[in-house]
């Protein structure tokens, strides 16, 4: 089998894949994507990878949220940010 070259149809499939996976496209568009994917192994792999990624993201639930920054940490961040801005203005 010759190496696959991504053509315009592959680019269109990539651009619409999220909408396709979320069932947000009209049936005709879904059929066109399915027909293309059926004969394009790189697009099959990409679609499956995206499908798994979306599923993992939907199932992910953090067990613990980070604590808010304390006053001292905020002050240090603000000071560092201001130093960074000051060093940029000196370079201009």
N, C-alpha and C positions, 0 to 999 in steps of 0.2 A: 504494500500500500504506500503511495507517495506521501511525503510529509504534508501535513495540513497547513494551508495558508489561510489566515483570517481574512475573510472578505467582508464586503459591506453588510451582508446579511448577519454575520457573526456580530458585528458592531451593533447592529440594530437589536439583536437578541440580548446582548449584554446590557444595552441601555434600558430595555424593557423588562429585564428579568425580575427585578424586585416587585414591580407591579404584577407580573405574571404569577409569581409565588404568592402574592397577597390576594389573588383572584380579583384584580381591579381592572382587568382588560376585557374588552368585548370578546365573545366566543370566537369570532373569526380570527382575531389577533392571536388568541391562545392556540388555535389550531395551526396557524402559520409557525409559531414558535415551536410547538411540539413536533411538527413535520421537520423543521430544521434540526432541532436537537436530536431527533431520532437517527439522523445520518451524520452527526458531527461529534466525534468523541471529545474533543476539547471543550465544546459547549456543554456536553453532558456532564463532564467533570466539574466545570465551573458552576453549572446549575445545582448540582448535588452539594458542592462545597458551600454555596450560598444558602441553600436550603438548610443544611446542618448548622451553619452559623446562626441563622435566624432562629432556629429552634432552640439552640443553646442560649441565646440572648433572652428569648422569651421565658425560658425556665429558670434563668439565673435570678436568685434572690439573695442579696447580701445578708449575712447573718448579723452584722454589726456595723453601724454607721460611725465614722470617726467623730471624735469629740470636737466641739467648736474651738477655734483658736483662742488662746488666752490673750490678755492685754499685752503682755510682754512679747509674745510671739508676733502679734500684729504690729507692734511698734518696731520690732526688728525687721520685719518684712517691708514695712513702709520706709524705713531708713535705707535698707538695701536698694529698694526700688528708686528712691530719690538719688542715691549715689550713682546708680546706673544711668539715670536720666542726665545727671550732671556730667558724667563722663562722655555721654553721647554729644551733648551740646558743645563740649570742648573740641570734639573731633570735626565739627562742622565748620 
